[in-house]
Amino acid sequence: MAPGAPSSSPSPILAALLFSSLVLSPALAIVVYTDREIYGAVGSQVTLHCSFWSSEWVSDDISFTWRYQPEGGRDAISIFHYAKGQPYIDEVGAFKERIQWVGDPRWKDGSIVIHNLDYSDNGTFTCDVKNPPDIVGKTSQVTLYVFEKVPTRYGVVLGAVIGGILGVVLLLLLLFYLIRYCWLRRQAALQRRLSAMEKGRFHKSSKDSSKRGRQTPVLYAMLDHSRSTKAASEKKSKGLGESRKDKK
């Protein structure tokens, strides 16, 4: 390389970006979702829900596999398989006549229903999904508990209690605002009545003052007229008295 020529090696920032994109970026893998626990009564049925997320479109080669591990057992056995658009129920085992496919791959749903539950169905069910070319990912498990009568779960009771408390609080708030609205409305009505009464008093006082103002000149005129009449009568009587004296 000639002296002073620019270096042709990649910049440190570009090398870091390439390294992070090729090495540090995790590969997208399929993700499967199920309930953690599910409860059922003897003789009833339960739905084992299974859904998934995949970075690929739903493939025609998508497959669902359900496995069952009995409570206290070590090995899991396959009880259901879906592939090529068709469900396959294993012909052996305790579930061969009690499983129903209710999933829909278009909606990323691989759920099944187990009918006529029995105590021996207690155990762990595993859902595995493959959506080629997205076939790498972890399975998901749901534990089934079968009882003679399904117990009320603590979360349901707690939710009911919280819901009841919230309902009471909302009712009290509604009652408070209703009372406040009625009180404000009544105060406004009283204020309007007081304003009307004040206006009536003002108009009445103004009328009385104007009436008194009109009556004052009339009173003065009457007084003047009475005074003049009295003076004239006094003058007349005085003149009559003087004329009588002259006659004498």
C-alpha positions in Angstrom: 0.0 0.0 0.0 1.4 3.4 -1.0 2.2 5.8 1.8 -0.6 8.2 2.5 -3.3 6.0 0.7 -6.6 5.6 2.6 -7.1 2.3 4.5 -9.4 -0.2 2.9 -10.3 -2.0 6.2 -13.9 -1.7 7.4 -14.7 0.8 10.1 -15.1 -0.4 13.7 -18.8 0.7 13.7 -19.6 -1.4 10.6 -17.8 -4.4 12.0 -19.8 -4.1 15.3 -23.1 -3.9 13.3 -22.2 -7.0 11.3 -21.2 -8.9 14.4 -24.4 -8.0 16.2 -26.6 -9.0 13.3 -24.9 -12.3 12.6 -24.0 -13.4 16.1 -25.9 -11.5 18.8 -29.3 -11.4 17.1 -31.4 -14.4 18.4 -33.1 -16.6 15.9 -36.9 -16.4 15.8 -38.5 -19.6 17.1 -42.0 -20.8 17.3 -43.7 -20.1 20.6 -46.5 -22.4 22.0 -49.1 -21.4 24.6 -51.3 -23.4 26.9 -53.0 -23.0 30.2 -50.9 -23.9 33.2 -53.6 -25.8 35.0 -57.1 -26.9 34.2 -59.8 -28.5 36.4 -62.6 -31.0 35.5 -65.3 -33.1 37.2 -65.6 -36.8 36.8 -67.8 -37.6 33.8 -67.5 -34.1 32.3 -65.3 -32.8 29.5 -62.5 -30.2 29.3 -60.9 -28.3 26.5 -57.1 -28.4 26.3 -56.3 -25.1 24.6 -53.1 -24.7 22.5 -52.1 -21.8 20.4 -48.8 -20.6 18.9 -46.9 -17.7 17.5 -44.6 -18.1 14.4 -42.6 -15.7 12.3 -43.7 -17.7 9.2 -47.1 -17.9 7.6 -49.2 -20.9 8.5 -47.8 -23.7 6.4 -49.7 -26.5 4.7 -47.4 -28.8 6.5 -48.2 -27.5 9.9 -48.5 -30.2 12.6 -49.8 -30.5 16.2 -48.8 -33.2 18.6 -50.3 -33.9 22.0 -48.6 -36.1 24.6 -49.8 -37.3 28.0 -47.7 -38.1 31.1 -49.8 -39.7 33.9 -49.6 -38.3 37.4 -46.5 -39.8 39.0 -45.4 -41.4 35.7 -42.0 -40.9 34.0 -42.8 -41.5 30.3 -45.1 -39.4 28.1 -47.1 -41.2 25.4 -48.5 -39.7 22.2 -52.3 -39.4 22.2 -53.1 -37.1 19.3 -51.5 -35.9 16.1 -52.6 -33.5 13.4 -50.8 -33.3 10.0 -51.6 -32.7 6.3 -54.9 -31.2 7.3 -56.1 -34.4 9.1 -56.4 -35.3 12.8 -55.1 -38.7 13.9 -56.1 -40.2 17.3 -53.8 -43.0 18.6 -55.6 -46.3 18.6 -54.0 -47.3 21.9 -54.3 -45.9 25.4 -57.2 -44.6 27.5 -58.0 -41.6 25.3 -58.5 -43.4 22.0 -62.3 -42.9 22.0 -62.5 -39.7 24.1 -60.5 -37.1 22.2 -62.1 -34.6 19.8 -60.2 -32.2 17.6 -61.6 -28.6 17.8 -58.6 -26.6 16.6 -58.1 -24.6 13.4 -54.6 -24.1 12.1 -55.8 -20.9 10.2 -56.4 -19.3 13.5 -53.2 -20.9 15.0 -55.3 -23.1 17.2 -54.5 -26.7 18.1 -57.0 -27.4 20.9 -58.6 -30.7 21.7 -61.4 -31.8 23.9 -61.3 -34.8 26.3 -64.7 -36.3 27.1 -65.9 -38.4 30.0 -63.2 -37.5 32.5 -62.0 -40.0 35.1 -59.6 -39.8 38.0 -57.0 -41.7 36.0 -56.8 -38.8 33.6 -54.9 -36.7 36.1 -51.5 -35.8 34.6 -49.6 -33.4 32.3 -50.5 -32.8 28.7 -47.9 -31.4 26.3 -48.6 -29.5 23.1 -45.9 -29.4 20.3 -46.3 -27.4 17.1 -44.3 -27.4 13.9 -44.8 -24.8 11.2 -42.2 -25.5 8.5 -39.7 -23.9 8.0 -40.3 -22.7 11.6 -39.8 -25.9 13.5 -37.5 -24.8 16.3 -39.1 -23.9 19.6 -40.3 -25.1 23.0 -43.4 -27.1 23.8 -46.0 -26.0 26.4 -47.6 -28.1 29.1 -50.9 -28.0 31.0 -51.7 -30.0 34.1 -55.2 -31.6 34.4 -56.8 -32.2 37.8 -60.0 -34.3 37.9 -62.3 -34.0 41.0 -65.6 -35.4 41.9 -66.8 -31.8 42.0 -64.8 -29.0 40.6 -63.6 -26.7 43.5 -64.0 -23.0 43.3 -60.7 -21.5 42.6 -59.2 -18.8 44.9 -58.7 -16.5 41.9 -62.4 -16.7 41.0 -63.5 -15.9 44.6 -61.0 -13.0 44.8 -62.2 -11.7 41.5 -65.8 -11.9 42.6 -65.0 -10.1 45.8 -63.1 -7.3 44.0 -65.8 -7.0 41.5 -68.4 -6.6 44.3 -66.4 -4.0 46.1 -65.9 -2.0 42.8 -69.6 -2.2 42.2 -70.4 -0.8 45.6 -67.9 2.0 45.2 -69.3 2.9 41.8 -72.8 2.9 43.2 -71.8 5.1 46.1 -70.1 7.5 43.7 -73.2 7.6 41.5 -75.4 8.3 44.6 -73.0 11.0 45.7 -73.1 12.8 42.3 -76.9 12.4 42.1 -77.3 14.0 45.6 -74.9 16.8 44.7 -76.6 17.4 41.4 -80.0 17.7 43.2 -78.6 20.0 45.8 -77.0 22.3 43.2 -80.2 22.4 41.3 -82.2 23.3 44.4 -79.7 26.0 45.3 -79.9 27.5 41.7 -83.7 27.5 42.0 -83.5 29.3 45.4 -81.1 31.8 43.9 -83.4 32.5 41.0 -86.3 33.0 43.4 -84.3 35.4 45.6 -83.1 37.3 42.5 -86.8 37.6 41.4 -87.8 38.8 44.8 -85.0 41.4 44.9 -86.0 42.7 41.5 -89.6 43.0 42.6 -88.7 44.9 45.7 -86.5 47.2 43.6 -89.3 47.9 41.1 -91.8 48.5 43.9 -89.5 50.9 45.7 -88.8 52.8 42.5 -92.5 53.1 41.8 -93.2 54.4 45.4 -90.4 57.0 45.1 -91.7 58.2 41.8 -95.3 58.3 43.1 -94.1 60.3 46.1 -92.2 62.5 43.8 -95.4 63.2 41.8 -97.4 63.7 45.0 -95.1 66.4 46.5 -95.9 69.2 44.0 -99.6 68.5 44.4 -99.4 68.7 48.1 -97.5 72.0 47.9 -100.1 73.3 45.5 -102.9 72.4 47.8 -101.2 74.0 50.7 -100.6 77.2 48.7 -104.2 77.2 47.6 -105.5 76.7 51.1 -103.2 79.5 52.3 -104.4 81.8 49.6 -108.0 81.0 50.3 -107.5 81.6 54.0 -105.8 84.9 53.4 -108.6 86.0 51.1 -111.3 85.1 53.6 -109.4 86.9 56.3 -109.0 90.0 54.1 -112.7 89.9 53.2 -113.8 89.5 56.8 -111.5 92.4 57.8 -113.0 94.6 55.0 -116.5 93.9 56.2 -115.5 94.8 59.7 -114.1 98.2 58.6 -117.2 98.9 56.5 -119.5 98.4 59.5 -117.4 100.8 61.6 -117.7 103.5 58.9 -121.5 103.1 58.9 -121.6 103.7 62.6 
